[in-house]
Amino acid sequence: QVQLVESGGGSVQAGGSLILSCAAQRLMASPHYMAWFRRAPGKEREGVAALGDGKAKYADSVKGRFTISEDTAKTTLFLQMNSLEPEDTATYYCAGDRGWLPAFFFGEDNYNYWGQGTQVTVSS
């Protein structure tokens, strides 16, 4: 059974940094693609960053500030978040699936496996 378990959320002041982790060993043992999504209060869930086929994709709102990566052992997905802004406050979700990064990489229907979410709060 594939399980995705996020960690690393918390509270930080604007301009600060956080790194989120997603343990996904059973999924990452075979060809896979992964992503981070977030849901801000009162808003729809949106894609933040995706990784697959050696390519990283980012939402315009986080380009240059966030970096998605996975460890060489292929057990953990990361999201390094720098220069955080209050607008980044949200619940962040790790998602993944087997195979190759789809063209619509922020389409939620393309991901069968989801974590439980971790809260990130950025204060001004």
Accessible surface in RSA format (square Angstrom, percent):
REM  Atomic radii and reference values for relative SASA: ProtOr
REM  Chains: A
REM  Algorithm: Lee & Richards
REM  Probe-radius: 1.40
REM  Slices: 20
REM RES _ NUM      All-atoms   Total-Side   Main-Chain    Non-polar    All polar
REM                ABS   REL    ABS   REL    ABS   REL    ABS   REL    ABS   REL
RES GLN A   1   165.40  92.5 122.18  89.3  43.22 102.9  54.98 117.0 110.41  83.7
RES VAL A   2    19.87  13.1   5.06   4.6  14.80  35.7   5.06   4.4  14.80  40.1
RES GLN A   3   122.03  68.2 108.55  79.3  13.49  32.1  25.86  55.0  96.17  72.9
RES LEU A   4     9.14   5.1   0.37   0.3   8.77  22.1   0.37   0.3   8.77  23.6
RES VAL A   5    80.43  52.9  77.90  70.5   2.53   6.1  77.90  67.7   2.53   6.9
RES GLU A   6     7.54   4.3   0.00   0.0   7.54  18.0   0.00   0.0   7.54   6.2
RES SER A   7    62.87  53.1  57.28  76.4   5.59  12.9  43.44  92.5  19.43  27.2
RES GLY A   8    36.71  45.3   0.00   N/A  36.71  45.3  24.23  66.5  12.48  28.0
RES GLY A   9    29.51  36.4   0.00   N/A  29.51  36.4   3.11   8.5  26.40  59.1
RES GLY A  10    28.90  35.6   0.00   N/A  28.90  35.6  28.38  77.9   0.52   1.2
RES SER A  11    97.13  82.1  65.08  86.9  32.05  73.8  37.96  80.8  59.17  82.9
RES VAL A  12    30.95  20.4  21.47  19.4   9.48  22.8  29.67  25.8   1.28   3.5
RES GLN A  13   133.37  74.6 130.91  95.7   2.46   5.8  37.81  80.5  95.56  72.5
RES ALA A  14    50.30  46.2  26.83  41.4  23.47  53.4  27.15  38.2  23.15  61.3
RES GLY A  15    56.19  69.3   0.00   N/A  56.19  69.3  29.89  82.0  26.30  58.9
RES GLY A  16    22.07  27.2   0.00   N/A  22.07  27.2  21.20  58.2   0.87   1.9
RES SER A  17    58.60  49.5  39.46  52.7  19.13  44.1  23.23  49.5  35.37  49.5
RES LEU A  18    35.72  19.9  30.52  21.8   5.20  13.1  35.72  25.1   0.00   0.0
RES ILE A  19    84.76  48.2  78.66  58.6   6.10  14.7  78.66  56.6   6.10  16.6
RES LEU A  20     0.00   0.0   0.00   0.0   0.00   0.0   0.00   0.0   0.00   0.0
RES SER A  21    27.43  23.2  27.40  36.6   0.03   0.1  11.40  24.3  16.02  22.4
RES CYS A  22     0.00   0.0   0.00   0.0   0.00   0.0   0.00   0.0   0.00   0.0
RES ALA A  23    51.75  47.6  49.16  75.9   2.59   5.9  49.55  69.8   2.20   5.8
RES ALA A  24     0.61   0.6   0.00   0.0   0.61   1.4   0.61   0.9   0.00   0.0
RES GLN A  25   120.54  67.4 115.91  84.7   4.63  11.0  27.10  57.7  93.44  70.9
RES ARG A  26   156.40  65.7 140.90  71.8  15.50  36.9  50.72  69.3 105.68  64.0
RES LEU A  27     0.24   0.1   0.00   0.0   0.24   0.6   0.00   0.0   0.24   0.6
RES MET A  28     2.64   1.4   0.00   0.0   2.64   6.3   0.00   0.0   2.64   3.5
RES ALA A  29    87.85  80.8  46.06  71.1  41.79  95.1  55.97  78.8  31.88  84.5
RES SER A  30    42.46  35.9  35.16  46.9   7.30  16.8  40.31  85.8   2.15   3.0
RES PRO A  31    74.55  54.3  63.18  57.6  11.37  41.3  73.08  60.3   1.47   9.2
RES HIS A  32    22.25  12.2  12.85   8.9   9.40  24.0  10.16  10.5  12.08  14.1
RES TYR A  33    16.25   7.6  16.25   9.2   0.00   0.0   2.94   2.2  13.32  16.4
RES MET A  34     0.22   0.1   0.22   0.1   0.00   0.0   0.22   0.2   0.00   0.0
RES ALA A  35     0.00   0.0   0.00   0.0   0.00   0.0   0.00   0.0   0.00   0.0
RES TRP A  36     0.00   0.0   0.00   0.0   0.00   0.0   0.00   0.0   0.00   0.0
RES PHE A  37     0.64   0.3   0.64   0.4   0.00   0.0   0.64   0.4   0.00   0.0
RES ARG A  38    13.36   5.6  13.29   6.8   0.07   0.2   0.70   1.0  12.66   7.7
RES ARG A  39   103.09  43.3  98.33  50.1   4.76  11.3  33.03  45.1  70.05  42.5
RES ALA A  40    17.88  16.4  15.65  24.2   2.22   5.1  15.78  22.2   2.09   5.5
RES PRO A  41   108.51  79.1  80.39  73.3  28.12 102.2  93.30  77.0  15.21  94.6
RES GLY A  42    92.46 114.0   0.00   N/A  92.46 114.0  45.55 125.0  46.91 105.1
RES LYS A  43   143.79  70.1 128.17  78.6  15.62  37.2  80.54  72.5  63.25  67.4
RES GLU A  44   154.00  88.4 142.49 107.8  11.52  27.4  61.45 118.9  92.56  75.6
RES ARG A  45    55.48  23.3  39.82  20.3  15.66  37.3   1.15   1.6  54.32  32.9
RES GLU A  46    79.23  45.5  73.82  55.8   5.41  12.9  30.20  58.4  49.03  40.0
RES GLY A  47     9.04  11.1   0.00   N/A   9.04  11.1   0.00   0.0   9.04  20.2
RES VAL A  48     1.03   0.7   1.02   0.9   0.01   0.0   1.03   0.9   0.00   0.0
RES ALA A  49     0.00   0.0   0.00   0.0   0.00   0.0   0.00   0.0   0.00   0.0
RES ALA A  50     0.00   0.0   0.00   0.0   0.00   0.0   0.00   0.0   0.00   0.0
RES LEU A  51    26.90  15.0  25.45  18.2   1.44   3.6  25.45  17.9   1.44   3.9
RES GLY A  52     5.10   6.3   0.00   N/A   5.10   6.3   5.10  14.0   0.00   0.0
RES ASP A  53    63.20  44.3  25.39  25.3  37.81  89.4  27.98  65.9  35.22  35.1
RES GLY A  54    81.99 101.1   0.00   N/A  81.99 101.1  38.98 107.0  43.02  96.3
RES LYS A  55    94.45  46.1  90.65  55.6   3.80   9.1  69.71  62.7  24.74  26.4
RES ALA A  56    45.79  42.1  20.66  31.9  25.13  57.2  20.66  29.1  25.13  66.6
RES LYS A  57    68.60  33.5  65.81  40.4   2.79   6.6  21.62  19.5  46.98  50.0
RES TYR A  58    51.11  23.9  37.09  21.1  14.01  36.5  30.86  23.2  20.24  25.0
RES ALA A  59    20.69  19.0  14.99  23.1   5.70  13.0  20.69  29.1   0.00   0.0
RES ASP A  60   120.55  84.4  97.34  96.9  23.22  54.9  37.59  88.5  82.96  82.7
RES SER A  61    65.96  55.7  41.38  55.2  24.58  56.6  51.06 108.7  14.90  20.9
RES VAL A  62     0.14   0.1   0.14   0.1   0.00   0.0   0.14   0.1   0.00   0.0
RES LYS A  63   122.81  59.9 103.29  63.4  19.52  46.5  58.08  52.3  64.73  69.0
RES GLY A  64    88.47 109.1   0.00   N/A  88.47 109.1  44.37 121.8  44.11  98.8
RES ARG A  65    35.19  14.8  31.14  15.9   4.05   9.6  28.11  38.4   7.08   4.3
RES PHE A  66     5.68   2.8   0.00   0.0   5.68  14.8   0.00   0.0   5.68  16.3
RES THR A  67    71.07  50.5  70.57  71.5   0.50   1.2  42.65  57.3  28.42  43.0
RES ILE A  68     6.62   3.8   0.00   0.0   6.62  15.9   0.00   0.0   6.62  18.0
RES SER A  69    47.45  40.1  44.57  59.5   2.87   6.6  31.42  66.9  16.02  22.4
RES GLU A  70    43.15  24.8  21.80  16.5  21.35  50.8  10.52  20.4  32.63  26.6
RES ASP A  71    39.72  27.8  31.13  31.0   8.60  20.3  26.79  63.0  12.94  12.9
RES THR A  72   143.69 102.2 114.74 116.3  28.95  69.0  90.37 121.4  53.32  80.6
RES ALA A  73    74.26  68.3  44.85  69.2  29.40  66.9  56.96  80.2  17.29  45.8
RES LYS A  74    94.97  46.3  92.43  56.7   2.54   6.1  65.72  59.1  29.25  31.2
RES THR A  75    37.34  26.6  36.34  36.8   1.00   2.4  26.01  34.9  11.32  17.1
RES THR A  76    26.22  18.6  26.22  26.6   0.00   0.0   8.96  12.0  17.26  26.1
RES LEU A  77     0.00   0.0   0.00   0.0   0.00   0.0   0.00   0.0   0.00   0.0
RES PHE A  78    51.22  25.6  51.22  31.7   0.00   0.0  51.22  31.1   0.00   0.0
RES LEU A  79     0.00   0.0   0.00   0.0   0.00   0.0   0.00   0.0   0.00   0.0
RES GLN A  80    57.52  32.2  57.43  42.0   0.09   0.2  25.67  54.6  31.85  24.2
RES MET A  81     0.00   0.0   0.00   0.0   0.00   0.0   0.00   0.0   0.00   0.0
RES ASN A  82    59.18  40.8  59.18  57.2   0.00   0.0  15.85  38.2  43.32  41.9
RES SER A  83    59.55  50.3  54.59  72.9   4.96  11.4  19.26  41.0  40.29  56.4
RES LEU A  84     1.78   1.0   0.00   0.0   1.78   4.5   0.00   0.0   1.78   4.8
RES GLU A  85    71.84  41.2  71.60  54.2   0.25   0.6  20.88  40.4  50.96  41.6
RES PRO A  86    51.24  37.3  43.39  39.6   7.85  28.5  43.79  36.2   7.46  46.3
RES GLU A  87   125.83  72.2 105.35  79.7  20.47  48.7  67.16 129.9  58.66  47.9
RES ASP A  88     1.19   0.8   1.19   1.2   0.00   0.0   0.00   0.0   1.19   1.2
RES THR A  89    28.46  20.2  26.49  26.9   1.96   4.7  24.55  33.0   3.91   5.9
RES ALA A  90     0.78   0.7   0.19   0.3   0.58   1.3   0.78   1.1   0.00   0.0
RES THR A  91    34.84  24.8  34.31  34.8   0.53   1.3  13.43  18.0  21.41  32.4
RES TYR A  92     0.00   0.0   0.00   0.0   0.00   0.0   0.00   0.0   0.00   0.0
RES TYR A  93    33.23  15.5  33.23  18.9   0.00   0.0  11.76   8.8  21.47  26.5
RES CYS A  94     0.00   0.0   0.00   0.0   0.00   0.0   0.00   0.0   0.00   0.0
RES ALA A  95     0.00   0.0   0.00   0.0   0.00   0.0   0.00   0.0   0.00   0.0
RES GLY A  96     0.00   0.0   0.00   N/A   0.00   0.0   0.00   0.0   0.00   0.0
RES ASP A  97    16.33  11.4  16.33  16.3   0.00   0.0   1.01   2.4  15.32  15.3
RES ARG A  98   116.88  49.1 102.00  52.0  14.88  35.4  48.07  65.7  68.81  41.7
RES GLY A  99    22.89  28.2   0.00   N/A  22.89  28.2  21.77  59.7   1.12   2.5
RES TRP A 100   174.85  70.2 161.72  78.3  13.13  30.8 134.40  71.7  40.45  65.6
RES LEU A 101    21.75  12.1   3.74   2.7  18.01  45.3   3.74   2.6  18.01  48.5
RES PRO A 102    30.98  22.6  19.86  18.1  11.12  40.4  29.42  24.3   1.56   9.7
RES ALA A 103   105.08  96.6  68.86 106.3  36.23  82.4  81.82 115.2  23.27  61.6
RES PHE A 104   143.55  71.8 138.91  86.0   4.64  12.1 141.91  86.0   1.64   4.7
RES PHE A 105    49.26  24.6  48.57  30.1   0.69   1.8  48.57  29.4   0.69   2.0
RES PHE A 106    44.26  22.1  33.54  20.8  10.72  27.9  33.54  20.3  10.72  30.7
RES GLY A 107     6.23   7.7   0.00   N/A   6.23   7.7   6.23  17.1   0.00   0.0
RES GLU A 108    60.43  34.7  51.80  39.2   8.64  20.6  23.73  45.9  36.70  30.0
RES ASP A 109   147.31 103.2 116.44 115.9  30.87  73.0  41.41  97.5 105.90 105.6
RES ASN A 110    45.99  31.7  39.19  37.9   6.80  16.4   6.23  15.0  39.77  38.4
RES TYR A 111     8.08   3.8   0.00   0.0   8.08  21.0   0.00   0.0   8.08  10.0
RES ASN A 112   112.66  77.7  85.88  83.0  26.77  64.5  13.59  32.7  99.07  95.8
RES TYR A 113    57.35  26.8  55.11  31.4   2.24   5.8  30.63  23.0  26.72  32.9
RES TRP A 114    73.77  29.6  44.95  21.8  28.82  67.7  36.20  19.3  37.57  61.0
RES GLY A 115     9.50  11.7   0.00   N/A   9.50  11.7   1.51   4.1   7.99  17.9
RES GLN A 116   116.86  65.3  83.92  61.3  32.94  78.4  71.68 152.6  45.18  34.3
RES GLY A 117    13.33  16.4   0.00   N/A  13.33  16.4   0.59   1.6  12.74  28.5
RES THR A 118    20.75  14.8  14.89  15.1   5.86  14.0   8.35  11.2  12.41  18.8
RES GLN A 119    86.71  48.5  77.70  56.8   9.02  21.5  51.66 110.0  35.06  26.6
RES VAL A 120     0.00   0.0   0.00   0.0   0.00   0.0   0.00   0.0   0.00   0.0
RES THR A 121    51.99  37.0  51.72  52.4   0.27   0.7  39.63  53.2  12.36  18.7
RES VAL A 122     7.02   4.6   0.00   0.0   7.02  16.9   0.00   0.0   7.02  19.0
RES SER A 123    55.06  46.5  48.89  65.2   6.18  14.2  44.30  94.3  10.76  15.1
RES SER A 124   125.74 106.2  69.58  92.9  56.15 129.4  57.17 121.7  68.57  96.1
END  Absolute sums over single chains surface
CHAIN  1 A     6295.6       4772.8       1522.8       3381.4       2914.2
END  Absolute sums over all chains
TOTAL          6295.6       4772.8       1522.8       3381.4       2914.2
